[in-house]
Amino acid sequence: SQTIHQWPATLVQPVGSPLSLECTVEGTSNPNLYWYRQAAGRGLQLLFYSVGIGQISSEVPQNLSASRPQDRQFILSSKKLLLSDSGFYLCAWSVFPWGQPFRDNEQFFGPGTRLTVL
Amino acid sequence: DQQVKQNSPSLSVQEGRISILNCDYTNSMFDYFLWYKKYPAEGPTFLISISSIKDKNEDGRFTVFLNKSAKHLSLHIVPSQPGDSAVYFCAASDTGNQFYFGTGTSLTVIP
């Protein structure tokens, strides 16, 4: 069965410090991978998605970056954190290529990382 | 630009009654819609989905209705149970690679 791991579960970082959040998926090959952020009072904002190794699409301009060094590894990074980067970060995967029409078309989410920037 | 909107941030319902959560979208190219349930400090879990070729999909106590002309979908939970208390997100996709989420509705089912 497929599983998705995220770590750390919680993180408190000072403003200006770097960030590295890691996500790994087991039990599937060549998945689509996603990073979302849920900020207070807001929905799930898509930050990055990747359809393959080294292929990253960014949805919103920000001081964050993402990398996919391996098929089932997705990393979210920042060189200098801002206060506004605080939030709940979620990694997710979905089947790639897209499954049979209208079947199995869902995303599976990891447990999330609670980031607090002080 | 929020392409998927959930205009009710919160909803309270008595146990045993119907919960109706609403979602509107703006992109007519969306052809697949999903509902997720999320507890605090956890990732969302998939609940139910519907494709644009249908107007209704049912799974146990959960039913999703899609009105394409109005660009509106809703999730019905009948009967509501205290364990249903959570934040519910609707999401939409047009290509299968990207999903657009609403801002969520916090459902409280009162025993």
Interface residues (C-beta under 8 A of the other chain):
Chain A: N32 Y34 Y36 G41 R42 G43 L44 Q45 L46 Y49 V51 E59 F88 L90 A92 S94 F96 P97 W98 G99 P101 F102 N105 E106 Q107 F108 F109 G110 P111 G112 R114
Chain B: Q2 V4 Q6 Y32 L34 Y36 A41 E42 G43 P44 T45 F46 S49 S51 I53 F89 A91 S93 T95 G96 N97 Q98 F99 Y100 F101 G102 T103 G104
